[in-house]
Amino acid sequence: MLIPVTLFVAAALAVFSYSQGQGGPVAGLVFFGVLFVGVLIHVCDPLIQKGKALRAGSKD
């Protein structure tokens, strides 16, 4: 569910950036930057969950 939400947030921010007169290249960088952050969070989520499980298990 994170990827579609990130896609629409990225599109909204890119349209807003373009409407403020920043131009197409800046709007593209905003779009792909936000999309990249969303994908990075999605890819790193299993590693984060594994780290949480290890920390919870070590509290003996």
C-alpha positions in Angstrom: 0.0 0.0 0.0 3.0 2.3 0.5 4.0 2.4 -3.2 0.6 3.7 -4.6 0.4 6.3 -1.8 3.9 7.4 -2.5 3.1 7.6 -6.2 0.2 9.9 -5.7 2.0 12.0 -3.2 4.9 12.3 -5.6 2.6 13.3 -8.4 0.9 15.9 -6.2 4.2 17.4 -5.1 5.5 17.5 -8.7 2.4 19.3 -9.9 2.6 21.8 -7.0 6.3 22.4 -7.8 5.5 22.9 -11.4 2.7 25.3 -10.6 4.9 27.4 -8.5 7.1 28.2 -11.5 10.0 25.8 -10.7 9.9 24.3 -14.2 9.8 20.8 -15.5 13.2 19.5 -14.5 12.7 20.5 -10.9 9.2 18.9 -10.9 10.7 15.7 -12.3 13.4 15.7 -9.6 10.8 16.2 -6.9 8.6 13.4 -8.4 11.4 10.8 -8.7 13.0 11.9 -5.4 9.8 11.3 -3.4 9.1 8.1 -5.3 12.7 6.8 -4.6 12.2 7.5 -0.9 9.0 5.5 -0.9 10.6 2.6 -2.7 13.6 2.7 -0.3 11.3 2.5 2.7 9.4 -0.4 1.1 12.6 -2.3 0.4 14.2 -1.7 3.8 11.0 -2.7 5.7 11.9 -6.4 6.1 15.3 -5.4 7.5 13.7 -2.9 10.0 11.2 -5.6 11.1 14.0 -8.1 11.6 15.9 -5.6 13.7 12.9 -4.9 15.9 12.4 -8.6 16.4 16.1 -9.1 17.4 15.9 -6.2 19.9 12.7 -7.5 21.4 14.2 -11.0 21.8 17.4 -9.7 23.5 15.5 -8.2 26.5 15.8 -11.1 28.8 
